[in-house]
Amino acid sequence: MKHIYILALLFIATSFLPNDILAQCEDVTVESLTNPGPFEVATLTEADGIRNGPDYLGATIYYPTNAEPPFASIAIVPGFTALPSSVEAWGPFYASHGIVTIIIGTNSVFDFPEARALALLDALETMRQENFRNTSPLEDKLDINKFAVSGWSMGGGGAQRAAVLDNTIKGVVALCPWLPNPSLNHESPVVIFSGQNDPTAPPAQHADLHYNATPTTTDKLLFEVANGNHSVANTPNGGNGAVGKIALSWLKLYVDEDDCYCPLLTDSLLVDPPAASKVLSSFECELLGLPENSIATIVYPNPTKNIVNVNIQNPTQFDVYNAQGQKLMSGELTQNEKQIDFSNLVKGVYYVRMESETLKIIRN
């Protein structure tokens, strides 16, 4: 199911929403995706009383100390022969943005992807139990319906497989995943990072196949980092920070269910990104809450590179807004002038408001 975001509510019926509704997305910007984020971070280990899961070896939980619960959570597992330290930078990054993170080791560093999938599911069970442990600082602070999984290399392949095994997982972040002949029939929104020059998991043999093996009905994104190697996504700083910003936005959108992050992806982070050698995606932000059949006017072509033709019967005033609700231009459509020129606008999603109708236009 394609995602929808709340900013489209700006255009319901014939009037704007109150300013306080628009304000809820004002603080969600590309600049807000900092490393570290706004919250202080603390850690928990088995020495502090967290569960010792049988399907993994050792865990560290990173959590925000001054954020407002309930929190979404993500479990992360490293790759073949690697230790948790190889991906530990993700822990404080996610936690500083309000996402509790558990990073685990494996019972054997030689575990293959399927064993790493089971390790991730066991780590999620630890998070469930932590929510009910009466001496835990996270007691009653976790939303156990908002779990995600991630991993690097074979751990990335394991993260995809974990989503197949557990259909309650809300999101997947696969970091240069390694998994030959993938069987990935799941519905968990997945972002896949790969390195253009990865000698260990070449994109054409792994990440690209993973993207194609994920159902077209599943929201998915592949981001190949230009000149990246196998460890290009081991930290949020990969791709000059693009990896962290995209991964965080994906989790906030699909796991935290914060629709303000959708336009950050579609209109900013994924528009001709300088860090990418390839971007593939099958997700979109759609209009939310408009009355059925409210968009009746025919527009073409859509997407467009410049001119949009509008089929109207009577003279009509129009306004064009960006995804943040800012008015960019106005005009009038008549029988002799039925076109709107988008050539001076950057690539992205726009909304044309005409009387009681709102049209979504994509400029590419």
C-alpha positions as CSV (number, residue, x, y, z in Angstrom):
1,M,0.0,0.0,0.0
2,K,1.5,3.3,-1.1
3,H,2.1,5.8,1.7
4,I,0.2,9.0,2.2
5,Y,1.3,12.1,4.1
6,I,-0.5,14.6,6.2
7,L,0.6,17.7,4.4
8,A,-2.0,17.1,1.7
9,L,-4.7,17.9,4.4
10,L,-3.8,21.5,3.6
11,F,-6.0,21.3,0.6
12,I,-9.1,19.6,1.9
13,A,-12.3,21.3,0.8
14,T,-12.1,25.0,0.1
15,S,-10.1,26.3,3.1
16,F,-6.7,25.9,4.7
17,L,-6.3,24.0,7.9
18,P,-5.4,25.9,11.1
19,N,-1.8,27.0,11.4
20,D,-1.2,24.6,14.3
21,I,-1.8,21.5,12.1
22,L,0.7,22.8,9.5
23,A,3.1,23.6,12.3
24,Q,3.5,19.9,13.2
25,C,5.8,19.4,10.2
26,E,7.7,22.7,10.5
27,D,10.6,21.2,12.4
28,V,11.0,18.2,10.1
29,T,13.6,19.3,7.6
30,V,16.7,17.9,5.9
31,E,18.7,20.0,8.4
32,S,17.0,18.3,11.3
33,L,18.4,14.9,10.3
34,T,21.6,15.7,12.2
35,N,24.2,13.2,13.6
36,P,23.8,13.2,16.6
37,G,20.1,14.1,16.9
38,P,18.5,16.3,19.6
39,F,18.2,13.7,22.4
40,E,20.7,12.4,25.0
41,V,21.5,8.7,24.8
42,A,22.2,6.0,27.4
43,T,22.9,2.3,27.0
44,L,21.8,-1.0,28.6
45,T,23.5,-4.4,28.5
46,E,22.9,-7.8,30.0
47,A,24.9,-6.6,33.0
48,D,22.0,-4.1,33.5
49,G,19.4,-6.9,33.5
50,I,18.3,-7.1,29.8
51,R,17.4,-10.6,28.5
52,N,20.1,-12.9,27.2
53,G,18.5,-14.2,24.0
54,P,19.4,-17.8,23.0
55,D,19.6,-17.0,19.2
56,Y,22.2,-14.2,19.5
57,L,25.3,-13.5,21.6
58,G,25.5,-10.2,23.5
59,A,23.4,-7.1,23.1
60,T,23.6,-3.3,23.7
61,I,20.4,-1.2,23.8
62,Y,20.7,2.5,23.0
63,Y,17.8,4.7,24.1
64,P,17.0,8.4,24.4
65,T,16.8,9.7,28.0
66,N,15.0,12.9,27.4
67,A,12.6,12.1,24.6
68,E,8.8,11.6,24.9
69,P,7.7,7.9,24.7
70,P,6.4,5.6,23.4
71,F,9.4,4.7,21.2
72,A,9.8,2.7,18.1
73,S,12.6,0.2,18.1
74,I,15.1,-1.4,15.6
75,A,17.3,-4.4,15.9
76,I,20.6,-4.5,14.1
77,V,23.0,-7.4,13.4
78,P,26.5,-7.3,11.8
79,G,27.8,-9.4,8.9
80,F,29.8,-12.5,8.3
81,T,32.8,-12.7,10.7
82,A,32.0,-9.2,12.0
83,L,31.4,-8.0,15.5
84,P,28.7,-5.6,16.7
85,S,31.3,-2.8,16.7
86,S,31.2,-2.8,12.9
87,V,27.7,-1.3,13.0
88,E,27.6,0.3,16.5
89,A,27.5,3.9,15.1
90,W,23.9,3.3,14.2
91,G,22.9,2.9,17.9
92,P,23.5,6.3,19.2
93,F,22.4,7.9,15.9
94,Y,19.0,6.3,15.9
95,A,18.5,6.7,19.7
96,S,19.4,10.4,19.5
97,H,16.5,10.8,17.2
98,G,14.1,8.9,19.4
99,I,14.3,5.3,18.0
100,V,15.5,2.7,20.6
101,T,18.1,0.5,19.0
102,I,19.4,-3.0,20.0
103,I,22.7,-4.1,18.4
104,I,23.5,-7.8,18.8
105,G,26.3,-10.2,18.1
106,T,25.8,-13.7,16.7
107,N,26.3,-17.1,18.3
108,S,28.9,-17.8,15.6
109,V,30.6,-15.1,13.5
110,F,30.2,-17.6,10.7
111,D,26.4,-17.6,10.9
112,F,24.6,-17.4,7.5
113,P,21.7,-15.0,6.7
114,E,18.9,-17.3,7.9
115,A,20.6,-17.6,11.4
116,R,21.0,-13.9,11.5
117,A,17.3,-13.5,10.7
118,L,16.4,-15.6,13.7
119,A,18.9,-13.6,15.8
120,L,17.1,-10.4,14.8
121,L,13.7,-11.9,15.7
122,D,15.1,-13.0,19.1
123,A,16.4,-9.4,19.7
124,L,12.9,-8.1,19.1
125,E,11.7,-10.5,21.7
126,T,14.2,-9.0,24.1
127,M,12.8,-5.6,23.3
128,R,9.2,-6.8,24.1
129,Q,10.3,-8.2,27.4
130,E,12.3,-5.0,28.2
131,N,9.0,-3.1,27.9
132,F,7.6,-5.1,30.8
133,R,10.7,-5.5,33.0
134,N,9.9,-3.5,36.1
135,T,13.5,-2.4,36.8
136,S,14.1,-1.2,33.2
137,P,14.2,2.5,32.3
138,L,12.3,1.5,29.3
139,E,9.4,-0.1,31.1
140,D,6.1,0.9,29.4
141,K,8.0,3.2,27.1
142,L,8.2,1.0,24.0
143,D,5.6,0.7,21.3
144,I,5.9,-3.1,20.7
145,N,3.8,-2.7,17.5
146,K,6.6,-0.5,15.9
147,F,9.6,-2.8,15.4
148,A,12.1,-2.7,12.5
149,V,15.2,-4.7,11.6
150,S,18.5,-3.9,10.0
151,G,21.8,-5.6,9.2
152,W,25.0,-5.3,7.3
153,S,26.2,-7.8,4.6
154,M,24.8,-11.2,5.6
155,G,23.0,-9.3,8.4
156,G,21.3,-7.3,5.7
157,G,20.2,-10.4,3.9
158,G,19.1,-11.7,7.3
159,A,17.0,-8.5,7.9
160,Q,15.1,-9.1,4.7
161,R,14.5,-12.7,5.7
162,A,13.4,-11.7,9.1
163,A,10.6,-9.6,7.5
164,V,9.5,-12.7,5.6
165,L,9.4,-14.8,8.8
166,D,7.6,-12.1,10.8
167,N,5.0,-10.0,9.0
168,T,4.5,-7.7,11.9
169,I,7.9,-6.0,11.2
170,K,7.2,-2.4,10.2
171,G,10.4,-1.6,8.3
172,V,13.7,-3.0,7.0
173,V,17.1,-1.2,6.5
174,A,19.4,-3.5,4.5
175,L,23.1,-2.3,4.6
176,C,25.0,-3.6,1.5
177,P,23.1,-6.9,1.9
178,W,24.5,-10.3,1.0
179,L,22.0,-13.0,0.1
180,P,22.1,-15.1,-3.1
181,N,18.9,-16.3,-4.7
182,P,16.8,-14.2,-2.4
183,S,13.2,-15.2,-1.6
184,L,11.8,-11.9,-0.2
185,N,8.0,-12.1,-0.4
186,H,7.1,-9.7,2.5
187,E,5.2,-6.5,3.0
188,S,7.6,-4.6,5.2
189,P,8.8,-1.3,3.6
190,V,12.5,-1.8,2.8
191,V,15.3,0.6,2.0
192,I,18.4,-1.1,0.5
193,F,21.8,0.6,0.5
194,S,24.6,-0.7,-1.7
195,G,28.0,0.4,-2.8
196,Q,28.7,0.9,-6.5
197,N,32.2,-0.7,-6.1
198,D,31.4,-3.3,-3.5
199,P,33.6,-6.3,-4.2
200,T,32.0,-8.5,-1.5
201,A,28.3,-8.1,-2.4
202,P,28.3,-6.6,-5.9
203,P,25.0,-4.8,-6.4
204,A,24.2,-6.6,-9.6
205,Q,24.5,-9.9,-7.7
206,H,22.9,-8.9,-4.4
207,A,21.2,-5.5,-3.7
208,D,19.7,-5.2,-7.2
209,L,18.3,-8.7,-7.0
210,H,17.0,-8.1,-3.5
211,Y,15.1,-5.0,-4.8
212,N,13.7,-6.9,-7.7
213,A,12.8,-9.9,-5.5
214,T,10.8,-7.7,-3.1
215,P,7.1,-7.6,-4.3
216,T,6.1,-4.5,-6.3
217,T,3.2,-4.1,-3.8
218,T,5.8,-3.5,-1.0
219,D,7.1,0.1,-0.6
220,K,10.8,-0.1,-1.4
221,L,13.8,2.0,-2.2
222,L,17.3,1.2,-3.4
223,F,20.1,3.7,-2.9
224,E,23.5,2.8,-4.5
225,V,26.3,5.0,-3.1
226,A,28.6,6.3,-5.9
227,N,32.1,4.7,-5.6
228,G,31.0,3.0,-2.3
229,N,32.6,-0.1,-1.0
230,H,31.2,-2.9,1.1
231,S,31.2,-0.9,4.3
232,V,29.8,2.3,2.9
233,A,26.6,2.0,4.9
234,N,28.1,0.8,8.2
235,T,27.6,4.2,9.7
236,P,25.1,7.0,9.2
237,N,27.9,9.1,7.6
238,G,28.1,7.0,4.5
239,G,27.6,8.9,1.2
240,N,28.5,12.1,3.0
241,G,25.7,11.6,5.4
242,A,23.0,10.6,2.8
243,V,22.8,7.1,4.1
244,G,21.9,8.2,7.7
245,K,19.4,10.8,6.5
246,I,17.6,8.5,4.2
247,A,17.5,5.5,6.7
248,L,16.2,7.8,9.5
249,S,13.5,9.3,7.3
250,W,12.5,5.8,6.1
251,L,12.1,4.6,9.7
252,K,10.3,7.8,10.9
253,L,7.9,7.5,7.9
254,Y,7.0,3.8,8.1
255,V,7.8,2.6,11.6
256,D,7.1,5.8,13.6
257,E,4.3,6.6,11.1
258,D,5.3,10.2,10.9
259,D,4.1,11.3,7.5
260,C,6.1,14.6,7.6
261,Y,9.1,12.6,6.5
262,C,7.7,11.5,3.2
263,P,8.3,14.8,1.3
264,L,11.9,14.9,2.7
265,L,12.5,11.7,0.7
266,T,10.5,12.5,-2.5
267,D,11.2,16.2,-2.8
268,S,14.7,16.5,-1.3
269,L,16.9,13.5,-0.4
270,L,16.1,11.5,-3.6
271,V,16.0,14.3,-6.1
272,D,19.3,14.0,-8.1
273,P,21.3,13.0,-5.0
274,P,25.0,13.7,-5.6
275,A,26.0,10.7,-3.4
276,A,24.1,8.2,-5.5
277,S,25.1,6.3,-8.6
278,K,21.7,4.7,-8.8
279,V,18.3,5.2,-7.2
280,L,15.3,2.9,-7.7
281,S,12.0,3.3,-5.8
282,S,8.5,2.1,-5.7
283,F,6.7,4.2,-3.2
284,E,5.0,7.6,-3.3
285,C,3.3,10.2,-1.1
286,E,-0.4,10.4,-1.9
287,L,-3.2,12.7,-1.1
288,L,-4.9,12.0,2.3
289,G,-8.4,12.7,3.3
290,L,-9.8,14.2,0.1
291,P,-13.5,13.4,-0.6
292,E,-14.0,10.5,-3.0
293,N,-13.9,11.6,-6.6
294,S,-12.9,15.1,-5.6
295,I,-10.1,15.2,-8.2
296,A,-12.1,15.1,-11.4
297,T,-10.2,17.6,-13.6
298,I,-8.0,15.9,-16.3
299,V,-4.4,17.0,-16.4
300,Y,-1.7,15.7,-18.8
301,P,1.1,14.9,-19.0
302,N,1.6,13.9,-15.4
303,P,4.5,13.5,-14.5
304,T,5.6,16.5,-16.6
305,K,8.9,18.2,-17.4
306,N,7.4,21.6,-17.9
307,I,3.8,22.2,-19.2
308,V,0.7,20.7,-17.8
309,N,-2.5,20.9,-19.8
310,V,-5.8,21.2,-17.8
311,N,-9.1,20.2,-19.2
312,I,-11.6,22.8,-17.8
313,Q,-15.0,24.1,-18.9
314,N,-15.1,27.5,-17.2
315,P,-12.5,30.1,-16.3
316,T,-10.8,29.0,-13.1
317,Q,-8.3,30.6,-10.7
318,F,-5.5,28.3,-9.6
319,D,-2.7,28.3,-7.0
320,V,0.4,26.0,-7.0
321,Y,1.9,24.8,-3.7
322,N,4.9,22.7,-2.8
323,A,4.8,19.8,-0.4
324,Q,5.4,22.1,2.6
325,G,2.3,24.1,1.8
326,Q,4.1,27.2,0.5
327,K,2.3,29.0,-2.4
328,L,4.6,29.2,-5.3
329,M,2.4,30.8,-8.0
330,S,-1.1,31.7,-9.0
331,G,-3.0,32.3,-12.2
332,E,-6.1,31.8,-14.2
333,L,-7.1,29.1,-16.6
334,T,-9.4,30.0,-19.5
335,Q,-10.8,28.5,-22.7
336,N,-7.8,30.1,-24.5
337,E,-5.2,29.3,-21.9
338,K,-5.4,25.9,-20.4
339,Q,-1.8,25.3,-19.5
340,I,0.3,25.7,-16.3
341,D,4.1,26.1,-16.7
342,F,6.2,24.2,-14.2
343,S,9.5,24.8,-16.0
344,N,10.8,27.3,-13.4
345,L,10.2,24.8,-10.5
346,V,12.6,22.2,-9.3
347,K,11.8,18.5,-9.6
348,G,9.3,17.3,-7.0
349,V,5.7,17.0,-6.0
350,Y,3.3,19.9,-6.3
351,Y,-0.4,20.6,-5.7
352,V,-2.6,22.7,-7.8
353,R,-5.7,24.0,-6.0
354,M,-8.7,25.1,-8.1
355,E,-11.9,26.0,-6.4
356,S,-12.9,22.8,-4.5
357,E,-10.4,20.5,-6.3
358,T,-6.8,19.7,-5.6
359,L,-4.5,18.1,-8.2
360,K,-1.2,16.4,-7.5
361,I,1.5,17.1,-10.1
362,I,4.9,15.5,-10.3
363,R,7.6,17.5,-12.1
364,N,10.5,15.2,-13.2
